[in-house]
């Protein structure tokens, strides 16, 4: 089952919504600190509704600690970013992939991107790069789009 990884998330409802998707798909959720909120934040809990007992939640004190954990468990680290080289839907996902999403305000730092096996993107017809005004999708929407495509590919 692919792992969902949020790098220093900042907005509690986004993380709560991601947690709900992880509970629904039985996917583990990894949060890389520092977080922009307290884990017991009311908005975070509200967005996750009463699904928190079914979330396989892991917290990592920083990216280095997360990296050690991932290497021990194996699998590819796939970044999702505007700077991605390949559309996510063309990726052949594996059950041990780690799907890494960046901060809501500024994404993933270059040094983190450089440590990934690949960098994928979600194409958007209305993006700034294509002459539109949209910089990015909401974090929880992006996670849902990519996670459900990975799961679709991995269905028996």
C-alpha angles and dihedrals in degrees: 000000000000116000122231115221125189116196110215097326114204109189117068099208091053091054091044091053091048089050090054091053090049091051091049093051099035089240121150117244121214121193118197113206150264092066122197090231143027115275089235092053111145093228091051092051092044094053090050090048113194093327096095094100088063096049114103094215125188125181123201122195092221143343093275092056090048091049092054090050093049094048090051090053096039131220137110123294108223117189122208112210145141085248091058118138098209133040110251092234091063092055118102101223124210128207092246096052121127113217109209121198126184137226117297094240104043111003122220124344116242094248090057092047089051091057094056126098091228140351118227132189137204105230114229122190090206097049123130089245089060096045098270131112103245117107098181147337123261110276095241091048092050091050091049094049095051098036093052092047090052091049092046090055092047097050112123 
